[in-house]
C-alpha cells in the first residue's frame, strides 16, 4: 500500500522477496485489539477451502493468506496496523510465492 491508500500488494523488491498478507476492516478498534485479521486469513481454510490431500498453490487458489500463516517453514513474520489496514510480511520460506 502506498500513501494514496491504493489497495494492492507492494512489489517483491519493496518487501525484500517476502510474502505479504493484506487485510482491511472497518472496525479499527477491533483490528487493534483482536486477531481479526489473522482469523480472516485463516478462514480461507473453509472458504474457499483447502484440500490437504492435494496441497499446493495452484491446486488451492484463494488460500494463499491461510497457507502463509500455517506453513511450518515460515519462521519470520512482521505485521503493522494503520487505521483500517493490516499488513504482514512473512519471510524465509514463502510457500505460496510464485517464482
C-alpha positions in Angstrom: 0.0 0.0 0.0 1.2 3.5 -0.6 0.4 6.8 0.8 -2.5 7.3 -1.5 -4.1 4.2 0.1 -4.1 2.1 -3.0 -5.2 -1.4 -2.0 -2.5 -3.5 -3.6 0.5 -5.6 -2.7 3.9 -3.9 -2.6 6.4 -5.1 -5.1 8.7 -8.0 -4.3 11.6 -5.6 -4.2 9.9 -3.4 -1.7 9.3 -6.3 0.6 12.7 -8.0 0.0 11.1 -11.0 -1.6 9.0 -11.7 1.5 5.4 -12.7 1.2 2.7 -10.2 2.1 -0.8 -10.5 3.6 -3.2 -7.6 3.5 -6.4 -7.1 5.4 -8.9 -4.4 5.8 -11.6 -4.0 8.4 -13.9 -1.0 9.0 -13.8 -1.5 12.8 -10.3 -0.1 13.7 -10.8 -0.8 17.4 -11.4 -4.5 16.6 -8.3 -4.6 14.4 -6.1 -3.0 17.2 -7.4 -5.2 20.0 -8.0 -8.7 18.5 -6.6 -11.1 16.0 -9.5 -10.5 13.5 -7.1 -10.1 10.5 -5.4 -13.4 11.2 -8.8 -15.0 11.6 -9.9 -13.6 8.3 -6.8 -15.2 6.6 -7.2 -18.4 8.4 -10.9 -18.7 7.4 -9.7 -19.4 3.9 -9.2 -23.0 5.1 -13.0 -23.3 4.8 -13.9 -20.6 2.3 -12.9 -21.1 -0.5 -11.4 -24.3 1.2 -8.1 -26.0 1.2 -7.6 -29.6 0.1 -4.9 -31.0 2.3 -4.9 -34.3 0.3 -3.9 -32.2 -2.8 -1.7 -29.5 -1.4 -0.2 -26.7 -3.4 -0.7 -23.1 -4.5 -2.2 -23.8 -7.9 -4.4 -26.6 -6.6 -6.0 -24.4 -4.0 -6.5 -20.9 -5.4 -7.7 -18.3 -3.0 -6.0 -19.8 0.1 -2.6 -18.0 -0.1 -3.2 -16.0 3.1 -4.1 -19.1 5.1 -1.1 -21.1 3.9 1.3 -18.3 4.8 0.2 -18.3 8.4 0.2 -22.1 8.7 3.3 -23.0 6.8 5.8 -24.6 9.2 8.8 -23.2 7.4 7.6 -19.6 7.8 9.7 -18.5 10.8 9.8 -14.7 10.3 6.7 -12.6 10.3 6.2 -8.9 10.9 2.9 -7.0 11.0 1.7 -3.5 11.2 -1.6 -1.8 11.6 -2.5 1.6 10.2 -6.1 2.7 10.6 -8.3 0.1 8.9 -5.4 -1.7 7.3 -3.2 -4.6 8.4 -0.1 -5.7 6.5 2.0 -8.7 7.4 5.3 -9.8 5.8 6.5 -13.3 6.1 10.0 -14.3 5.2 12.4 -17.2 4.9 10.3 -19.9 3.2 7.4 -18.4 1.4 5.2 -21.3 0.4 2.9 -19.5 -2.0 5.1 -17.0 -3.8 5.3 -17.8 -7.5 8.9 -17.5 -8.9 
